[in-house]
Amino acid sequence: MSLAQLDRRHFLLSGMGAALPLLGCQPVSSTAHIQGGFTGIDHTRGHLLQPAAQSASASTWPAPSLTRRTDVLIAGGGVAGLAAARALRLKGIEDFALLELEDEAGGNARGGTVGGLPCPLGAHYLPVPSDDAPEVQDLLEEFGLRTRQAGRWVYDERHLCHSPQERLYFNGSWQEGLLPLNGVSAQTLAQYQKFSALVAQLQQLARWNVPIRNRPLAHIQKGLAAITFDSYLSQQGLTDPHLRWYLDYCCRDDYGAGIGVVSAWAGIHYFASRHGFSAPGMETQESDGLLTWPEGNAWLTRRLAAPLQSRLHTGRVVLRMANVKHGVEVDAFNTSTQTVERWQARRAIMALPIFVAARVVQNPPDWLREAAAQTVYAPWLVANIHIRAALDDRPGAPPSWDSVIYGSPQTTPGLGYVDASHQRLQTVPGATVLTHYRALGDLGLSGRQMLLDTPWANWRDAIVAELSVPHPDLAAKVTRIDIIRYGHAMAVPVPRKNGQIGIQTLLRKGQQLSKSSNATLAHDRLAFAHSDWAGYSVFEEAFTLGHTA
């Protein structure tokens, strides 16, 4: 089912609809001292490309005030666009330009500061990549994050997530790890073990890798890609509410929507592509860990952007991209000068989301229109919460990098928070920034509208109310909350009747491909690179697709 089919009535009748009363339920007197606002994204720039805005302004856009020329033009400065720029430099191609909508490159992996403390504006960690992602491994080696020592690769421990990493507020106390364990029944433990065995079995029956590299799916994977994760769990008799809560949390955290929306392929891929599912008493291999920084993945994107210097052009809204007789022609609106610039290039890389690409490519091919119509996006909210002093903690596991609150979607719609100061290992806890995440992909179009229409103060009160359950002193210690809204944060891997994921649907139809062995989609002199083409959004996918293009 497409999220576009989840209309407002369906949303209000579903369990997620009950979360709306949380907006504004906190007494104003307890939060009135908290400052803040919306930041990070200028949605008015992107909305210049909406159909209504286009029809009103297409004939009134000023004529290009100047023409610029470059060998290769990259549209989009997220991870894919930055990866493409790095790959060009590695090939000795220095004559290129990158156009970025916002005032800083990085896309969903940018960073900021609140109260002078660095914090993420979106993506906040990178799992240690496997050998399936050699391009990402090379990048980490270039940045000095991994080195060869005594014949084996070793990662810099200063950048690996410090312990304790994760904790869950469950049954009135904190427990280590995110899988609910304290006081659960033998039946629950048995269901954990059953799911662990299923994941291990599927790992033996098919190849699960990140990035997917558009390899053909095994027959069993196609079956999983055609149904929801919820349906698969029901077929397997996995009905335990604690297991389902955990799996729903994992899907919302990685894909922006829960088990009732994402495909069973995605739900299994979350575990099978890395280290399986470890149930109590069935622990397998130890995880290699993850890399994280106070500013999140902006640590990576800022280093990717730094060498570009004058070749990076921010505040540009790409209006049109067309194949012409001797190359590519691109019109972009400069938000600083309020003028239209025309760029002429030999070739171009379209590192924009699919739905944007379909709007700006002049006379787009049918397969691009189809891809845009099929791609479902999850809205996200990210809130950076500055607290002036350490919070009083409830009993159980100590403060961790990632803290999650167990609860129903009605009472606990968020995904917890990460502590931006965790990597500093300060001896005396003090002021810090807690980054809180909410994935709204389950809400369909209503989620995007709610994200746009809900006032900042309502979000403030809802977030404080939710996080005050384990932290009653939170409201008194919060000084500021900055909120970032992503209307189309990531592509959601929804089920497809043909049992395909992402770009593979188009590859099967024999569309035009580049000569690359990794089969980058191309349209004449335009190559396409964005995590959307993988069908789900993670750093490894975006970086590999950009590098390949």
Order of alpha helices (4+ residues) and beta strands (2+ residues): alpha-beta-alpha-alpha-beta-alpha-beta-beta-beta-beta-alpha-beta-beta-beta-beta-alpha-alpha-alpha-alpha-alpha-beta-alpha-beta-beta-beta-beta-alpha-alpha-beta-beta-beta-beta-alpha-alpha-alpha-beta-alpha-beta-beta-alpha
